[in-house]
Amino acid sequence: MSVINLENLGAVVLSAGKGTRLNCVDKPKVMLEVSGKPMVYYTIETLKGLGLTPEQICLVIGFKKEKVVDYFGSEVTYAFQEERLGTAHAAYVGIKVLGDNIKHVLVLGGDDSLFYKVDTLKDLVEKQLDSGAILTLLISEIADNLQYHQYGRVLKKGGRFEIKEKENLSDEDKKIKEISTGTFIFERDWFEANYQKIGAIPGLGEYGLPSMVDIANRQNEKTNLVELKDSAEWCGINTNEELQKANDLKKYE
């Protein structure tokens, strides 16, 4: 296995969302509490456990950004996403504030990564370095089959993969078990060089991270998949019921 050079690793935590479905008014979604702490607190603690410093952890903030800064202070670095233009745009905004020494960048959602273990992220980074890929995606099987309809799927073909959004799934696609967690690790130079090449998602005007996979495929670049060993570590929080479930799980960890 590769020895992780922590000096060359950075993390961008996407934390700019408003949380419309959770009726967030006075704070961003990632500041909603799970077991008495903002949900993104647990992600930051995991990244610290991996060995990253405040300069290597960037929170991309937007809606009610002052709430995040007031809470975390100098524990992390910040990037402001003035316009919410999608996950790829947020990642790009975050990557630009990281030091020039950063060669590989973890990109995580601040609202679905609170149960990740340090070893999970360590394994993801090692697999990226060992494979020589320009990007590695963490995939998972949904623990609750009833939630399958909420997510797109990861389609594997000929040693490559693509992420197909839920709106575009065929009946055959819906039988696929693997979904994208939205957690990637990118080779920084490649990401910055190719970000401008992606097109906006039709009808949304946003730039999504799955488009970076499409570009890698067109360029015949090496990409990699890592499956989450414990699917319960990925926890999307989009409803009050899911927020309560996260609270219950954190309480008994």
SULHU-V174997 format. One record per pair of residues at least 24 apart in sequence whose ideal C-beta (glycine too) atoms are under 6 Angstrom apart, sorted by the first residue. I is the first residue (numbers start at 1). J is the second residue. D is the distance in whole Angstrom. If there is no record, write none. Layout:
<<I,J,D> <I,J,D>>
This chain:
<<1,126,5> <2,126,5> <2,129,4> <2,130,5> <4,125,6> <6,51,5> <7,101,6> <8,103,4> <9,104,5> <10,56,5> <10,98,4> <10,102,4> <10,105,5> <11,47,5> <11,52,6> <11,57,5> <11,106,4> <12,58,5> <12,91,5> <12,94,3> <12,95,6> <12,105,6> <12,107,5> <13,43,6> <13,59,5> <13,108,5> <13,110,5> <14,60,5> <14,90,5> <14,109,5> <14,110,6> <15,40,6> <15,59,5> <15,60,6> <15,61,5> <15,110,4> <16,60,5> <16,61,5> <16,62,3> <16,81,4> <16,84,6> <16,90,6> <18,63,4> <21,238,5> <27,64,5> <27,67,5> <28,63,5> <28,64,5> <29,111,5> <30,110,4> <30,111,6> <31,67,5> <34,246,5> <34,247,5> <34,250,5> <35,247,6> <35,250,4> <35,251,5> <39,114,5> <40,110,4> <42,114,4> <43,110,6> <43,113,5> <43,114,6> <46,116,5> <46,118,6> <49,118,4> <50,118,5> <50,121,5> <58,94,4> <58,97,6> <60,90,5> <60,93,6> <60,94,4> <85,206,5> <85,207,6> <86,206,3> <86,207,4> <86,208,5> <87,208,5> <87,209,5> <88,198,6> <88,207,4> <88,208,6> <88,209,5> <89,207,5> <92,195,5> <102,188,6> <103,188,6> <104,185,6> <105,186,5> <105,188,5> <106,185,5> <107,184,5> <108,183,5> <109,182,5> <111,237,5> <112,235,6> <112,236,5> <115,233,5> <115,235,5> <116,233,5> <120,233,6> <124,185,6> <124,226,5> <127,226,5> <128,185,5> <131,224,4> <133,222,5> <133,223,5> <133,224,4> <134,187,5> <134,190,4> <134,216,6> <134,221,5> <135,184,6> <135,186,5> <135,216,6> <135,223,5> <136,185,5> <136,224,4> <136,226,6> <137,184,5> <137,225,6> <138,181,5> <138,183,4> <138,226,5> <138,228,6> <139,178,5> <139,180,6> <139,225,6> <139,227,5> <140,181,5> <140,228,4> <140,231,5> <140,234,5> <141,177,5> <141,231,5> <143,231,5> <143,232,6> <151,179,4> <154,178,4> <154,180,6> <160,217,6> <161,225,6> <163,210,4> <163,213,6> <181,234,5>>
